[in-house]
Amino acid sequence: MAARIRHVAISSGNSGLLLEFYQSLFGMAPDRTQVVTDGYIGMNVNRRGGGRQAGIDHFGVEVDDVEAVMARSRAAFPAVHFLKRPANRPFASIGTHDPAGNVFDLSQAGMENRRGFYADGGDTWRPRHISHFELRAMDPALLAEFYGRVYDFQVSQDADGKFAVSDGRVTLVIAPWDIRDYAGTGIERPAIEHLGFAVESVEAFERDRDQLMEARPDLFPNSAKAETEGARRMEILARCNRGALQLCDPDGILIDVAEA
């Protein structure tokens, strides 16, 4: 039962700025008004409404047979539920969650709500593309079991206690969450912590980043806490062994970059 990670969504009060950032620095292509793509993953940068938290909001999984997946999930994890989404979402047909309450979309090719990139498909990565994203959780082993059993993702465990849940192309890293990690900086709840990009060359990426910083400093806002609390957050991010270079987008979303 094939399952593929094909969608990630960000909630932002600066959606226009974020879309420019990901197009300019990572070469993502515009699709619909709020969507860019790396050729395989669609990224929605949604305007943040009242009561919505900013940041990486959710991801989306495409399956061959939604009904079969829902039946498997209900049998193994009866506390996990499903909700039909409004028809104006270009990818999200059904909303669901994992046992820790992390929300994600569930979709199937041919569903009536799919539009643009999500309807036309596409599986050729651009040179700079999303390779992984990391979720921090209180019980990583439970979530790894869930994604492996219900969605048939490949599951492996690193020596540092992190689990890698992969569809063969994109990896969901599930890392332990411990409040003590945030000593000296703002405490972040268990959630998706960062996006990981693969690039053709870290050296070329750094040159492009520096040139863009000169031309568009508004895409790289300076934080008053960058040298104190921000530095600690970057130290935490650097623990991800899949990245070589750390930065953040105009909203402060953490990004890890490594060569493909």
ZADO-1210 file (C-alpha; in nm, 4 decimals, padded with zeros to 6 digits):
<atoms>
<atom x="00.0000" y="00.0000" z="00.0000" code="MET" pos="1"/>
<atom x="00.2075" y="00.2913" z="-00.1277" code="ALA" pos="2"/>
<atom x="00.2083" y="00.6173" z="00.0688" code="ALA" pos="3"/>
<atom x="00.4015" y="00.9272" z="-00.0315" code="ARG" pos="4"/>
<atom x="00.4706" y="01.2551" z="00.1461" code="ILE" pos="5"/>
<atom x="00.3662" y="01.5132" z="-00.1160" code="ARG" pos="6"/>
<atom x="00.2672" y="01.8263" z="00.0733" code="HIS" pos="7"/>
<atom x="00.3811" y="02.0593" z="00.3499" code="VAL" pos="8"/>
<atom x="00.1965" y="02.3669" z="00.4755" code="ALA" pos="9"/>
<atom x="00.3122" y="02.6790" z="00.6562" code="ILE" pos="10"/>
<atom x="00.0820" y="02.9218" z="00.8367" code="SER" pos="11"/>
<atom x="00.2093" y="03.2791" z="00.8111" code="SER" pos="12"/>
<atom x="00.1157" y="03.6426" z="00.8464" code="GLY" pos="13"/>
<atom x="00.3800" y="03.7184" z="00.5821" code="ASN" pos="14"/>
<atom x="00.2830" y="03.4695" z="00.3138" code="SER" pos="15"/>
<atom x="00.3951" y="03.6890" z="00.0221" code="GLY" pos="16"/>
<atom x="00.7408" y="03.7338" z="00.1726" code="LEU" pos="17"/>
<atom x="00.7801" y="03.3625" z="00.2415" code="LEU" pos="18"/>
<atom x="00.6767" y="03.2668" z="-00.1102" code="LEU" pos="19"/>
<atom x="00.9402" y="03.5067" z="-00.2489" code="GLU" pos="20"/>
<atom x="01.2026" y="03.3602" z="-00.0153" code="PHE" pos="21"/>
<atom x="01.1480" y="02.9985" z="-00.1168" code="TYR" pos="22"/>
<atom x="01.1312" y="03.0848" z="-00.4854" code="GLN" pos="23"/>
<atom x="01.4371" y="03.3114" z="-00.4787" code="SER" pos="24"/>
<atom x="01.6710" y="03.1011" z="-00.2654" code="LEU" pos="25"/>
<atom x="01.5517" y="02.7447" z="-00.3217" code="PHE" pos="26"/>
<atom x="01.4269" y="02.7770" z="-00.6786" code="GLY" pos="27"/>
<atom x="01.0793" y="02.6522" z="-00.5954" code="MET" pos="28"/>
<atom x="00.8310" y="02.7101" z="-00.8759" code="ALA" pos="29"/>
<atom x="00.5014" y="02.8980" z="-00.8289" code="PRO" pos="30"/>
<atom x="00.1890" y="02.6947" z="-00.8859" code="ASP" pos="31"/>
<atom x="-00.1270" y="02.8464" z="-00.7438" code="ARG" pos="32"/>
<atom x="-00.1558" y="03.1735" z="-00.5499" code="THR" pos="33"/>
<atom x="-00.0294" y="03.0304" z="-00.2218" code="GLN" pos="34"/>
<atom x="00.1563" y="02.7238" z="-00.3524" code="VAL" pos="35"/>
<atom x="00.5146" y="02.6639" z="-00.4644" code="VAL" pos="36"/>
<atom x="00.6720" y="02.3312" z="-00.5507" code="THR" pos="37"/>
<atom x="01.0118" y="02.1655" z="-00.5723" code="ASP" pos="38"/>
<atom x="00.8755" y="01.9390" z="-00.8459" code="GLY" pos="39"/>
<atom x="00.7733" y="01.6625" z="-00.6069" code="TYR" pos="40"/>
<atom x="00.6514" y="01.8317" z="-00.2869" code="ILE" pos="41"/>
<atom x="00.3927" y="02.1080" z="-00.2918" code="GLY" pos="42"/>
<atom x="00.4379" y="02.3786" z="-00.0271" code="MET" pos="43"/>
<atom x="00.1347" y="02.5824" z="00.0737" code="ASN" pos="44"/>
<atom x="00.2059" y="02.9113" z="00.2499" code="VAL" pos="45"/>
<atom x="-00.1339" y="02.9828" z="00.3996" code="ASN" pos="46"/>
<atom x="-00.2421" y="03.3195" z="00.5338" code="ARG" pos="47"/>
<atom x="-00.2669" y="03.2879" z="00.9099" code="ARG" pos="48"/>
<atom x="-00.6189" y="03.3444" z="01.0357" code="GLY" pos="49"/>
<atom x="-00.7374" y="03.4367" z="01.3819" code="GLY" pos="50"/>
<atom x="-00.6434" y="03.1828" z="01.6437" code="GLY" pos="51"/>
<atom x="-00.4020" y="02.9957" z="01.4175" code="ARG" pos="52"/>
<atom x="-00.0431" y="02.9454" z="01.5255" code="GLN" pos="53"/>
<atom x="00.2311" y="03.0545" z="01.2882" code="ALA" pos="54"/>
<atom x="00.4961" y="02.8148" z="01.1602" code="GLY" pos="55"/>
<atom x="00.5044" y="02.4736" z="00.9956" code="ILE" pos="56"/>
<atom x="00.1412" y="02.3730" z="01.0293" code="ASP" pos="57"/>
<atom x="00.1108" y="02.0234" z="00.8829" code="HIS" pos="58"/>
<atom x="00.2152" y="01.7895" z="00.6039" code="PHE" pos="59"/>
<atom x="00.0223" y="01.5769" z="00.3565" code="GLY" pos="60"/>
<atom x="00.0315" y="01.2115" z="00.2552" code="VAL" pos="61"/>
<atom x="-00.0941" y="01.0732" z="-00.0754" code="GLU" pos="62"/>
<atom x="-00.2066" y="00.7096" z="-00.0799" code="VAL" pos="63"/>
<atom x="-00.3359" y="00.4702" z="-00.3426" code="ASP" pos="64"/>
<atom x="-00.6521" y="00.3807" z="-00.1507" code="ASP" pos="65"/>
<atom x="-00.7828" y="00.6188" z="00.1177" code="VAL" pos="66"/>
<atom x="-01.0580" y="00.3829" z="00.2318" code="GLU" pos="67"/>
<atom x="-00.8122" y="00.0975" z="00.2879" code="ALA" pos="68"/>
<atom x="-00.5788" y="00.3221" z="00.4868" code="VAL" pos="69"/>
<atom x="-00.8620" y="00.4487" z="00.7056" code="MET" pos="70"/>
<atom x="-00.9755" y="00.0928" z="00.7744" code="ALA" pos="71"/>
<atom x="-00.6221" y="-00.0126" z="00.8701" code="ARG" pos="72"/>
<atom x="-00.5814" y="00.2894" z="01.0971" code="SER" pos="73"/>
<atom x="-00.9136" y="00.2337" z="01.2737" code="ARG" pos="74"/>
<atom x="-00.8260" y="-00.1293" z="01.3408" code="ALA" pos="75"/>
<atom x="-00.4799" y="-00.0582" z="01.4847" code="ALA" pos="76"/>
<atom x="-00.5287" y="00.2896" z="01.6352" code="PHE" pos="77"/>
<atom x="-00.9010" y="00.3424" z="01.7109" code="PRO" pos="78"/>
<atom x="-00.8384" y="00.6780" z="01.8827" code="ALA" pos="79"/>
<atom x="-00.7189" y="00.8269" z="01.5517" code="VAL" pos="80"/>
<atom x="-01.0047" y="00.9913" z="01.3612" code="HIS" pos="81"/>
<atom x="-01.0691" y="01.1371" z="01.0146" code="PHE" pos="82"/>
<atom x="-01.2465" y="01.4527" z="00.8995" code="LEU" pos="83"/>
<atom x="-01.3557" y="01.5497" z="00.5496" code="LYS" pos="84"/>
<atom x="-01.2076" y="01.8899" z="00.4643" code="ARG" pos="85"/>
<atom x="-01.3721" y="02.1819" z="00.2783" code="PRO" pos="86"/>
<atom x="-01.3615" y="02.1510" z="-00.1009" code="ALA" pos="87"/>
<atom x="-01.1468" y="02.4653" z="-00.1471" code="ASN" pos="88"/>
<atom x="-00.8274" y="02.2906" z="-00.0265" code="ARG" pos="89"/>
<atom x="-00.6197" y="02.1928" z="-00.3333" code="PRO" pos="90"/>
<atom x="-00.4634" y="01.8884" z="-00.1639" code="PHE" pos="91"/>
<atom x="-00.6429" y="01.8143" z="00.1620" code="ALA" pos="92"/>
<atom x="-00.9366" y="01.5826" z="00.1064" code="SER" pos="93"/>
<atom x="-00.9316" y="01.4344" z="00.4547" code="ILE" pos="94"/>
<atom x="-00.7736" y="01.5574" z="00.7751" code="GLY" pos="95"/>
<atom x="-00.6346" y="01.3123" z="01.0269" code="THR" pos="96"/>
<atom x="-00.3699" y="01.2899" z="01.2975" code="HIS" pos="97"/>
<atom x="-00.1211" y="01.0576" z="01.4608" code="ASP" pos="98"/>
<atom x="-00.1519" y="00.9234" z="01.8183" code="PRO" pos="99"/>
<atom x="00.0184" y="01.2379" z="01.9553" code="ALA" pos="100"/>
<atom x="-00.2275" y="01.4700" z="01.7784" code="GLY" pos="101"/>
<atom x="00.0048" y="01.5889" z="01.5001" code="ASN" pos="102"/>
<atom x="-00.2307" y="01.6771" z="01.2163" code="VAL" pos="103"/>
<atom x="-00.1715" y="01.5805" z="00.8542" code="PHE" pos="104"/>
<atom x="-00.3687" y="01.5643" z="00.5299" code="ASP" pos="105"/>
<atom x="-00.4684" y="01.2471" z="00.3522" code="LEU" pos="106"/>
<atom x="-00.5386" y="01.2435" z="-00.0193" code="SER" pos="107"/>
<atom x="-00.5662" y="01.0161" z="-00.3213" code="GLN" pos="108"/>
<atom x="-00.5055" y="01.0827" z="-00.6892" code="ALA" pos="109"/>
<atom x="-00.8264" y="01.1727" z="-00.8690" code="GLY" pos="110"/>
<atom x="-01.0080" y="01.3238" z="-00.5712" code="MET" pos="111"/>
<atom x="-01.2267" y="01.6131" z="-00.6812" code="GLU" pos="112"/>
<atom x="-01.0680" y="01.8848" z="-00.4684" code="ASN" pos="113"/>
<atom x="-00.7154" y="01.8412" z="-00.6140" code="ARG" pos="114"/>
<atom x="-00.6046" y="02.1286" z="-00.8347" code="ARG" pos="115"/>
<atom x="-00.2915" y="02.2640" z="-01.0015" code="GLY" pos="116"/>
<atom x="00.0287" y="02.0775" z="-00.9134" code="PHE" pos="117"/>
<atom x="-00.1630" y="01.8420" z="-00.6855" code="TYR" pos="118"/>
<atom x="-00.3898" y="01.7328" z="-00.9715" code="ALA" pos="119"/>
<atom x="-00.1290" y="01.7291" z="-01.2474" code="ASP" pos="120"/>
<atom x="00.1248" y="01.5312" z="-01.0479" code="GLY" pos="121"/>
<atom x="00.4965" y="01.5620" z="-01.1065" code="GLY" pos="122"/>
<atom x="00.7787" y="01.3569" z="-00.9614" code="ASP" pos="123"/>
<atom x="01.0948" y="01.5256" z="-01.0888" code="THR" pos="124"/>
<atom x="01.2813" y="01.7093" z="-00.8165" code="TRP" pos="125"/>
<atom x="01.4271" y="02.0500" z="-00.8852" code="ARG" pos="126"/>
<atom x="01.7983" y="02.0847" z="-00.7911" code="PRO" pos="127"/>
<atom x="01.7004" y="02.2246" z="-00.4502" code="ARG" pos="128"/>
<atom x="01.4246" y="02.0257" z="-00.2855" code="HIS" pos="129"/>
<atom x="01.2741" y="01.9195" z="00.0452" code="ILE" pos="130"/>
<atom x="01.4528" y="01.6081" z="00.1695" code="SER" pos="131"/>
<atom x="01.3195" y="01.5762" z="00.5233" code="HIS" pos="132"/>
<atom x="01.1414" y="01.7448" z="00.8077" code="PHE" pos="133"/>
<atom x="01.1813" y="01.6810" z="01.1791" code="GLU" pos="134"/>
<atom x="00.9043" y="01.6295" z="01.4307" code="LEU" pos="135"/>
<atom x="00.9729" y="01.6350" z="01.8028" code="ARG" pos="136"/>
<atom x="00.7563" y="01.4082" z="02.0158" code="ALA" pos="137"/>
<atom x="00.7264" y="01.2759" z="02.3719" code="MET" pos="138"/>
<atom x="00.7073" y="00.9164" z="02.2458" code="ASP" pos="139"/>
<atom x="00.8924" y="00.8844" z="01.9135" code="PRO" pos="140"/>
<atom x="00.8711" y="00.5031" z="01.9134" code="ALA" pos="141"/>
<atom x="00.4889" y="00.5096" z="01.9222" code="LEU" pos="142"/>
<atom x="00.4719" y="00.7504" z="01.6282" code="LEU" pos="143"/>
<atom x="00.7264" y="00.5497" z="01.4285" code="ALA" pos="144"/>
<atom x="00.5142" y="00.2396" z="01.4869" code="GLU" pos="145"/>
<atom x="00.2012" y="00.4271" z="01.3734" code="PHE" pos="146"/>
<atom x="00.3478" y="00.5565" z="01.0467" code="TYR" pos="147"/>
<atom x="00.5063" y="00.2203" z="00.9744" code="GLY" pos="148"/>
<atom x="00.1993" y="00.0071" z="01.0449" code="ARG" pos="149"/>
<atom x="-00.0679" y="00.2286" z="00.8926" code="VAL" pos="150"/>
<atom x="00.1188" y="00.3883" z="00.6010" code="TYR" pos="151"/>
<atom x="00.3888" y="00.1291" z="00.5312" code="ASP" pos="152"/>
<atom x="00.6662" y="00.3848" z="00.5613" code="PHE" pos="153"/>
<atom x="01.0182" y="00.2489" z="00.5996" code="GLN" pos="154"/>
<atom x="01.1248" y="00.2861" z="00.9631" code="VAL" pos="155"/>
<atom x="01.4774" y="00.2905" z="01.1050" code="SER" pos="156"/>
<atom x="01.6284" y="00.4185" z="01.4281" code="GLN" pos="157"/>
<atom x="01.9436" y="00.6229" z="01.4719" code="ASP" pos="158"/>
<atom x="02.1869" y="00.5781" z="01.7593" code="ALA" pos="159"/>
<atom x="02.0698" y="00.9082" z="01.9122" code="ASP" pos="160"/>
<atom x="01.7150" y="00.7804" z="01.9601" code="GLY" pos="161"/>
<atom x="01.5641" y="00.9462" z="01.6543" code="LYS" pos="162"/>
<atom x="01.3479" y="00.7508" z="01.4116" code="PHE" pos="163"/>
<atom x="01.3552" y="00.7965" z="01.0348" code="ALA" pos="164"/>
<atom x="01.0198" y="00.7331" z="00.8681" code="VAL" pos="165"/>
<atom x="01.0592" y="00.7420" z="00.4905" code="SER" pos="166"/>
<atom x="00.8535" y="00.6925" z="00.1765" code="ASP" pos="167"/>
<atom x="01.1767" y="00.6233" z="-00.0128" code="GLY" pos="168"/>
<atom x="01.2277" y="00.9852" z="-00.1156" code="ARG" pos="169"/>
<atom x="01.1248" y="01.2144" z="00.1690" code="VAL" pos="170"/>
<atom x="01.1946" y="01.1404" z="00.5350" code="THR" pos="171"/>
<atom x="00.9992" y="01.2334" z="00.8443" code="LEU" pos="172"/>
<atom x="01.2505" y="01.2385" z="01.1302" code="VAL" pos="173"/>
<atom x="01.0844" y="01.1789" z="01.4675" code="ILE" pos="174"/>
<atom x="01.3064" y="01.3072" z="01.7471" code="ALA" pos="175"/>
<atom x="01.2624" y="01.2997" z="02.1247" code="PRO" pos="176"/>
<atom x="01.1221" y="01.6142" z="02.2845" code="TRP" pos="177"/>
<atom x="01.2716" y="01.7107" z="02.6198" code="ASP" pos="178"/>
<atom x="01.1967" y="02.0445" z="02.7853" code="ILE" pos="179"/>
<atom x="01.5514" y="02.0505" z="02.9230" code="ARG" pos="180"/>
<atom x="01.6866" y="02.0971" z="02.5704" code="ASP" pos="181"/>
<atom x="01.5476" y="02.4503" z="02.5739" code="TYR" pos="182"/>
<atom x="01.7502" y="02.5825" z="02.8667" code="ALA" pos="183"/>
<atom x="01.8557" y="02.9346" z="02.7785" code="GLY" pos="184"/>
<atom x="01.6028" y="02.9846" z="02.5000" code="THR" pos="185"/>
<atom x="01.2296" y="02.9904" z="02.4320" code="GLY" pos="186"/>
<atom x="01.0551" y="02.6588" z="02.4929" code="ILE" pos="187"/>
<atom x="00.8989" y="02.5058" z="02.1823" code="GLU" pos="188"/>
<atom x="00.6122" y="02.2602" z="02.2144" code="ARG" pos="189"/>
<atom x="00.6344" y="01.9113" z="02.0601" code="PRO" pos="190"/>
<atom x="00.5721" y="01.9815" z="01.6912" code="ALA" pos="191"/>
<atom x="00.7429" y="01.9913" z="01.3527" code="ILE" pos="192"/>
<atom x="01.0712" y="02.1665" z="01.4291" code="GLU" pos="193"/>
<atom x="01.2361" y="02.2286" z="01.0935" code="HIS" pos="194"/>
<atom x="01.2398" y="02.1717" z="00.7191" code="LEU" pos="195"/>
<atom x="01.5366" y="02.0059" z="00.5510" code="GLY" pos="196"/>
<atom x="01.6476" y="02.0851" z="00.1957" code="PHE" pos="197"/>
<atom x="01.8918" y="01.9018" z="-00.0281" code="ALA" pos="198"/>
<atom x="02.0903" y="02.1278" z="-00.2618" code="VAL" pos="199"/>
<atom x="02.3256" y="02.0652" z="-00.5519" code="GLU" pos="200"/>
<atom x="02.6140" y="02.2368" z="-00.3684" code="SER" pos="201"/>
<atom x="02.6291" y="02.3919" z="-00.0230" code="VAL" pos="202"/>
<atom x="02.9022" y="02.6280" z="-00.1459" code="GLU" pos="203"/>
<atom x="02.6844" y="02.7505" z="-00.4348" code="ALA" pos="204"/>
<atom x="02.3869" y="02.7793" z="-00.1997" code="PHE" pos="205"/>
<atom x="02.5878" y="02.9952" z="00.0416" code="GLU" pos="206"/>
<atom x="02.6903" y="03.2268" z="-00.2425" code="ARG" pos="207"/>
<atom x="02.3278" y="03.2614" z="-00.3507" code="ASP" pos="208"/>
<atom x="02.2204" y="03.3234" z="00.0076" code="ARG" pos="209"/>
<atom x="02.4807" y="03.5969" z="00.0570" code="ASP" pos="210"/>
<atom x="02.3871" y="03.7671" z="-00.2712" code="GLN" pos="211"/>
<atom x="02.0201" y="03.7550" z="-00.1811" code="LEU" pos="212"/>
<atom x="02.0921" y="03.9004" z="00.1628" code="MET" pos="213"/>
<atom x="02.2584" y="04.1970" z="-00.0094" code="GLU" pos="214"/>
<atom x="01.9794" y="04.2455" z="-00.2610" code="ALA" pos="215"/>
<atom x="01.6820" y="04.1630" z="-00.0376" code="ARG" pos="216"/>
<atom x="01.7681" y="04.2140" z="00.3300" code="PRO" pos="217"/>
<atom x="01.3953" y="04.2107" z="00.4069" code="ASP" pos="218"/>
<atom x="01.3989" y="03.8362" z="00.3389" code="LEU" pos="219"/>
<atom x="01.6469" y="03.7890" z="00.6260" code="PHE" pos="220"/>
<atom x="01.5059" y="03.9793" z="00.9247" code="PRO" pos="221"/>
<atom x="01.7464" y="04.0239" z="01.2126" code="ASN" pos="222"/>
<atom x="01.6294" y="03.9081" z="01.5534" code="SER" pos="223"/>
<atom x="01.7232" y="04.1037" z="01.8637" code="ALA" pos="224"/>
<atom x="01.7947" y="03.7684" z="02.0312" code="LYS" pos="225"/>
<atom x="01.9938" y="03.6205" z="01.7429" code="ALA" pos="226"/>
<atom x="02.3198" y="03.6175" z="01.9406" code="GLU" pos="227"/>
<atom x="02.1664" y="03.4720" z="02.2584" code="THR" pos="228"/>
<atom x="01.8492" y="03.2647" z="02.2492" code="GLU" pos="229"/>
<atom x="01.8617" y="03.2371" z="01.8700" code="GLY" pos="230"/>
<atom x="02.2116" y="03.0915" z="01.8856" code="ALA" pos="231"/>
<atom x="02.0875" y="02.8234" z="02.1243" code="ARG" pos="232"/>
<atom x="01.8056" y="02.7307" z="01.8852" code="ARG" pos="233"/>
<atom x="02.0585" y="02.6951" z="01.6041" code="MET" pos="234"/>
<atom x="02.2670" y="02.4647" z="01.8254" code="GLU" pos="235"/>
<atom x="01.9611" y="02.2446" z="01.8760" code="ILE" pos="236"/>
<atom x="01.8913" y="02.2472" z="01.5014" code="LEU" pos="237"/>
<atom x="02.2521" y="02.1527" z="01.4239" code="ALA" pos="238"/>
<atom x="02.2015" y="01.8236" z="01.6079" code="ARG" pos="239"/>
<atom x="02.0161" y="01.6953" z="01.3022" code="CYS" pos="240"/>
<atom x="02.2719" y="01.4736" z="01.1304" code="ASN" pos="241"/>
<atom x="02.1019" y="01.5252" z="00.7931" code="ARG" pos="242"/>
<atom x="02.2060" y="01.8891" z="00.7629" code="GLY" pos="243"/>
<atom x="02.5286" y="02.0830" z="00.7129" code="ALA" pos="244"/>
<atom x="02.4090" y="02.4442" z="00.7164" code="LEU" pos="245"/>
<atom x="02.1405" y="02.6077" z="00.9274" code="GLN" pos="246"/>
<atom x="01.9317" y="02.9180" z="00.8596" code="LEU" pos="247"/>
<atom x="01.5766" y="03.0446" z="00.8968" code="CYS" pos="248"/>
<atom x="01.3161" y="03.1981" z="00.6671" code="ASP" pos="249"/>
<atom x="01.1595" y="03.5456" z="00.7095" code="PRO" pos="250"/>
<atom x="00.9147" y="03.4061" z="00.9681" code="ASP" pos="251"/>
<atom x="01.1891" y="03.2375" z="01.1691" code="GLY" pos="252"/>
<atom x="01.1094" y="02.8857" z="01.0488" code="ILE" pos="253"/>
<atom x="01.4209" y="02.6743" z="01.0912" code="LEU" pos="254"/>
<atom x="01.5811" y="02.5214" z="00.7826" code="ILE" pos="255"/>
<atom x="01.8551" y="02.2604" z="00.7517" code="ASP" pos="256"/>
<atom x="02.0543" y="02.2368" z="00.4263" code="VAL" pos="257"/>
<atom x="02.2832" y="01.9621" z="00.2986" code="ALA" pos="258"/>
<atom x="02.4161" y="01.8446" z="-00.0356" code="GLU" pos="259"/>
<atom x="02.2045" y="01.5891" z="-00.2184" code="ALA" pos="260"/>
</atoms>
